[in-house]
């Protein structure tokens, strides 16, 4: 006999392995196959729908009794497009309002992972991207939170995350060692981050049931019954967009020690949400788990677009920023120097254009109601300039030596604006 079960939260072939392995532990279940996110369960004797519901939810995946049927035609293996569109529109509206009210820019939510990023911001990057970790490894995470009797177990999640920490740190050391003999330029970095963004995007589509999971056989290992520490150690081998981006950074350090430290801090940043979410999901009913999963999946889609934008910036392709020179604040040439004044807003400075080989006096004006904990420090990496901002005028001085586009940022490397250096004195206004 057969029964068909629609399951939420499936992201890759490892998920299929997990579900199959756990279901086959039941004596009367003899075979498990999949059609997208629908499990086809063959069994002998009697198998109650309530038992299937409890089984699947107990090992971390999401279903409800209405998703279980003897007739596959009554189940849809795809998420309703209307649902996803509504969720995406709500998320976009929230981001839009945040941008208008406090200057929050979704495309700056992940700090640029380059040579200027600090160890502290690597930890913050882990915190910001852990929504992806929760969604992609959510089932594994939940498995480590509950035991066979569905009671909380704090030992398992600690061991699981300890395994992740060890695995990520070791990988960071290995790729850092490789980086000591290889040179990684921005183009290579951009391509790798681009591939990572594509992987995230495909996994989100798989979670929505929009592409067959068999096409995502990126890694298969049946470790669902293993020690949580072992599962955590193997987690470092899972296909993960943010993880791959961090591996690129560790590679660029050219040092096994720096690579290990960077990956350690990144992983440490992902742990609070991983631990907390597992316990939180364990309290939710099946219906609410499914809703949370759909929201998380939509966030992953958006996060993949954010990473795509970051990759394109590395490749000198920017579709999301207006590079029209007319929007830039132009310097004014004086007798011995040039001066340019900008105003600081909540989530933005201003793009400027300056003349090559002439000392610059960059005046940064901050109104009292515009100074925040995010924009109160400016960092110009090329000239190793850090400036703590105060209300009123703040002055930064340096001399540009070649035609290029510099980036100056907030201390968190999230607010980013351009300083374009050109060699054309006729372009600028002159004042004595």
DADA-V872088 format. One record per pair of residues at least 24 apart in sequence whose ideal C-beta (glycine too) atoms are under 7 Angstrom apart, sorted by sequence separation. I is the first residue (numbers start at 1). J is the second residue. D is the distance in whole Angstrom. If there is no record, write none. Layout:
((I	J	D) (I	J	D))
//
This chain:
((327	351	7) (328	352	6) (331	355	6) (337	361	6) (339	363	7) (341	365	6) (346	370	6) (382	406	5) (328	353	5) (345	370	6) (364	389	6) (366	391	6) (344	370	6) (346	372	6) (366	392	7) (380	406	7) (10	37	5) (325	353	6) (365	393	5) (366	394	7) (380	408	5) (331	360	7) (346	375	7) (379	408	7) (7	37	5) (363	393	5) (364	394	4) (378	408	6) (379	409	5) (6	37	6) (344	375	6) (6	38	5) (7	39	6) (23	55	7) (363	395	6) (364	396	7) (378	410	7) (379	411	6) (5	38	7) (362	395	7) (377	410	6) (4	38	6) (5	39	5) (38	72	7) (361	395	6) (362	396	4) (377	411	4) (375	410	6) (4	40	6) (5	41	6) (361	397	6) (374	410	6) (19	56	7) (22	59	5) (38	75	6) (360	397	6) (2	40	6) (3	41	5) (359	397	7) (360	398	6) (374	412	7) (2	41	7) (38	77	5) (360	399	7) (2	42	5) (3	43	7) (37	77	6) (199	239	5) (359	399	5) (360	400	7) (375	415	6) (18	59	7) (36	77	4) (200	241	4) (374	415	7) (1	43	6) (19	61	6) (35	77	6) (199	241	6) (3	47	6) (197	241	6) (356	400	6) (357	401	7) (196	241	4) (344	389	7) (354	400	6) (356	402	7) (5	52	6) (356	403	6) (196	244	4) (3	52	7) (7	56	6) (196	245	5) (5	56	7) (10	61	7) (9	61	5) (192	244	6) (193	245	5) (8	61	7) (9	62	5) (7	61	5) (8	62	4) (7	62	7) (8	63	7) (193	248	6) (7	63	5) (192	248	5) (6	63	6) (5	63	6) (189	248	5) (349	408	7) (6	67	4) (5	67	6) (245	307	7) (5	68	5) (189	252	7) (241	304	7) (3	68	6) (4	69	5) (163	228	7) (167	232	7) (171	236	5) (354	419	6) (356	421	5) (163	229	4) (167	233	5) (241	307	6) (349	415	7) (351	417	5) (356	422	7) (3	70	6) (136	203	6) (162	229	6) (163	230	7) (166	233	6) (184	251	5) (348	415	6) (350	417	6) (351	418	5) (352	419	5) (353	420	5) (354	421	6) (355	422	7) (356	423	4) (4	72	4) (132	200	7) (160	228	4) (163	231	6) (164	232	4) (167	235	6) (168	236	5) (184	252	5) (347	415	6) (349	417	4) (6	75	5) (159	228	4) (163	232	2) (167	236	3) (348	417	7) (353	422	6) (159	229	4) (162	232	6) (163	233	4) (355	425	6) (4	75	6) (6	77	7) (160	231	6) (161	232	6) (164	235	5) (156	228	5) (160	232	4) (163	235	7) (164	236	7) (175	247	5) (179	251	4) (159	232	7) (178	251	6) (179	252	6) (355	428	6) (176	250	5) (179	253	6) (180	254	5) (175	250	5) (176	251	7) (179	254	4) (180	255	6) (171	247	6) (175	251	5) (176	253	5) (60	138	7) (61	139	5) (172	250	4) (176	254	7) (60	139	3) (176	255	5) (177	256	4) (60	140	7) (176	256	4) (179	259	7) (143	224	7) (60	142	4) (176	258	6) (60	143	5) (173	256	4) (176	259	2) (59	143	6) (144	228	5) (175	259	6) (176	260	6) (173	259	6) (172	259	4) (173	260	4) (58	146	7) (172	260	4) (208	297	6) (172	262	6) (207	297	5) (140	231	6) (169	260	5) (172	263	3) (58	150	6) (171	263	6) (172	264	7) (328	420	6) (333	425	7) (204	297	6) (169	263	5) (168	263	4) (169	264	4) (333	428	5) (168	264	7) (204	300	4) (332	428	7) (333	429	7) (204	301	5) (331	428	6) (332	429	5) (333	430	5) (334	431	6) (335	432	6) (137	235	6) (168	266	7) (330	428	6) (334	432	7) (165	264	7) (168	267	4) (330	429	7) (332	431	5) (200	300	6) (201	301	7) (204	304	6) (137	238	7) (165	267	5) (164	267	6) (165	268	7) (200	303	7) (201	304	4) (136	240	6) (200	304	4) (197	304	5) (200	307	7) (132	241	7) (132	242	6) (161	271	5) (197	307	4) (196	307	6) (197	308	4) (129	242	4) (161	274	6) (161	275	7) (193	307	6) (194	308	7) (197	311	6) (193	310	6) (194	311	4) (157	275	6) (193	311	4) (18	139	6) (157	278	6) (190	311	5) (193	314	6) (15	139	6) (84	208	6) (190	314	3) (11	136	5) (189	314	5) (190	315	4) (152	279	7) (186	314	5) (187	315	6) (9	138	6) (79	208	5) (9	139	6) (79	209	6) (152	282	7) (78	209	4) (77	209	5) (78	210	6) (113	245	6) (113	246	7) (141	274	6) (145	278	4) (144	278	7) (145	279	6) (113	249	5) (141	277	7) (142	278	5) (146	282	6) (115	252	7) (133	270	5) (141	278	5) (145	282	5) (126	265	7) (130	269	7) (134	273	6) (142	281	6) (122	262	5) (126	266	4) (130	270	4) (134	274	6) (142	282	7) (125	266	6) (126	267	6) (133	274	6) (119	261	7) (123	265	5) (126	268	6) (127	269	4) (131	273	7) (122	265	4) (126	269	2) (130	273	4) (134	277	5) (122	266	5) (125	269	6) (126	270	5) (130	274	6) (123	268	6) (124	269	6) (119	265	6) (123	269	4) (135	296	4) (134	296	7) (135	297	6) (131	296	6) (135	300	6) (131	299	5) (132	300	6) (132	303	6) (37	209	5) (36	209	5) (36	212	6) (36	213	7) (34	213	7) (12	203	6) (11	203	5) (12	206	7) (11	206	6) (10	206	7) (11	207	5) (106	302	7) (110	306	6) (10	207	6) (16	213	6) (109	306	6) (9	207	7) (112	310	7) (107	306	6) (13	213	6) (106	306	6) (110	310	7) (12	213	7) (21	222	5) (22	224	6) (107	309	5) (10	213	6) (13	216	6) (17	220	6) (21	224	5) (12	216	5) (13	217	5) (21	225	7) (14	219	6) (17	222	5) (12	218	6) (14	220	6) (18	224	5) (13	220	5) (14	221	7) (87	294	6) (91	298	6) (87	295	6) (91	299	7) (88	298	5) (83	294	7) (87	298	5) (91	302	7) (107	320	6) (84	298	6) (79	294	7) (64	286	4) (63	286	7) (64	287	6) (62	286	6) (64	290	7) (12	239	7) (62	289	5) (62	290	5) (57	286	6) (62	293	6) (103	345	6) (105	347	5) (103	346	3) (104	347	6) (102	346	5) (103	347	2) (102	347	7) (103	348	6) (99	347	7) (116	381	4) (8	290	5) (9	293	5) (8	293	5) (124	412	7) (121	412	6) (121	413	6) (117	413	6) (116	413	6) (111	412	6) (112	413	5) (111	413	4) (111	414	5) (112	416	7) (108	414	5) (108	415	6) (108	416	6))
//
